[in-house]
Amino acid sequence: LRLDIGPPGSGAHALARALLEANGVKEGDGTTFVDTANETTAAALLTGRIDAFFAMSDSTPSGLIRGLMRAEGVHLFAFEQLAPSAREP
């Protein structure tokens, strides 16, 4: 898979790396990490240049999300961060 994990130093990049690592997904195991320009990410997904992308809700335009919600074959997933007190020790 080709996963757009955002530019190094961004919140999406850090979150994507943490989630992927926690689930045993590594670059080179059939997975390629890429970073497309923000304004072309949705088009890259819809045309098959990438298979998925990670985004932070506070930095992703709501119009982009609305458009993807209506796109055939696109599935959106939301992850909520647990409060530190709710995490396992």
C-alpha positions as CSV (number, residue, x, y, z in Angstrom):
1,L,0.0,0.0,0.0
2,R,1.0,3.6,-0.6
3,L,0.2,5.6,2.6
4,D,0.4,9.4,2.7
5,I,1.5,10.0,6.3
6,G,2.2,13.7,5.9
7,P,5.4,15.7,6.0
8,P,8.0,15.0,8.7
9,G,7.4,17.2,11.7
10,S,3.6,17.4,11.2
11,G,1.0,16.0,13.7
12,A,-0.4,13.6,11.1
13,H,3.1,12.2,10.4
14,A,3.8,11.7,14.1
15,L,0.4,10.1,14.7
16,A,0.6,7.9,11.6
17,R,4.1,6.6,12.5
18,A,2.9,5.8,16.1
19,L,-0.3,4.0,14.9
20,L,1.5,2.1,12.2
21,E,4.4,1.1,14.4
22,A,2.0,-0.1,17.2
23,N,0.4,-2.3,14.6
24,G,3.5,-3.7,13.1
25,V,3.3,-1.8,9.8
26,K,6.8,-0.9,8.5
27,E,7.9,0.9,5.4
28,G,9.3,-1.6,3.0
29,D,7.1,-4.6,4.1
30,G,4.8,-4.0,1.1
31,T,4.1,-0.5,2.4
32,T,5.4,2.8,1.0
33,F,5.2,6.0,3.0
34,V,4.7,9.1,0.9
35,D,3.8,12.8,1.4
36,T,1.7,14.4,-1.3
37,A,1.0,18.2,-1.3
38,N,-2.0,19.0,0.9
39,E,-4.0,20.4,-2.0
40,T,-3.6,17.2,-4.1
41,T,-4.0,14.6,-1.4
42,A,-7.7,13.9,-2.1
43,A,-7.1,13.8,-5.8
44,A,-4.2,11.4,-5.2
45,L,-6.6,9.1,-3.2
46,L,-9.4,9.3,-5.7
47,T,-7.1,8.5,-8.7
48,G,-5.3,5.7,-7.0
49,R,-1.9,7.3,-6.7
50,I,-2.2,6.6,-2.9
51,D,-4.2,4.0,-1.1
52,A,-4.8,6.0,2.2
53,F,-3.8,9.1,4.0
54,F,-3.7,10.3,7.6
55,A,-5.0,13.7,8.6
56,M,-5.5,15.6,11.7
57,S,-9.0,17.1,12.0
58,D,-7.8,20.5,13.1
59,S,-5.6,21.0,10.0
60,T,-7.8,19.3,7.4
61,P,-10.3,21.5,5.5
62,S,-13.9,20.5,6.3
63,G,-14.7,20.8,2.6
64,L,-12.2,18.1,1.8
65,I,-13.7,15.8,4.4
66,R,-17.2,16.4,3.1
67,G,-16.2,15.7,-0.4
68,L,-14.5,12.4,0.6
69,M,-17.5,11.4,2.6
70,R,-19.5,11.5,-0.6
71,A,-16.9,9.8,-2.8
72,E,-17.6,6.2,-3.9
73,G,-15.2,3.7,-2.5
74,V,-13.8,6.0,0.2
75,H,-14.0,5.0,3.8
76,L,-13.3,7.5,6.6
77,F,-12.0,6.3,10.0
78,A,-11.8,8.4,13.2
79,F,-9.5,7.7,16.1
80,E,-10.0,9.3,19.4
81,Q,-7.1,9.9,21.8
82,L,-7.7,8.5,25.3
83,A,-7.1,10.7,28.3
84,P,-3.8,9.7,30.0
85,S,-5.7,8.4,33.0
86,A,-7.7,6.0,30.8
87,R,-4.6,4.3,29.3
88,E,-3.4,1.0,30.5
89,P,-0.3,1.2,32.8
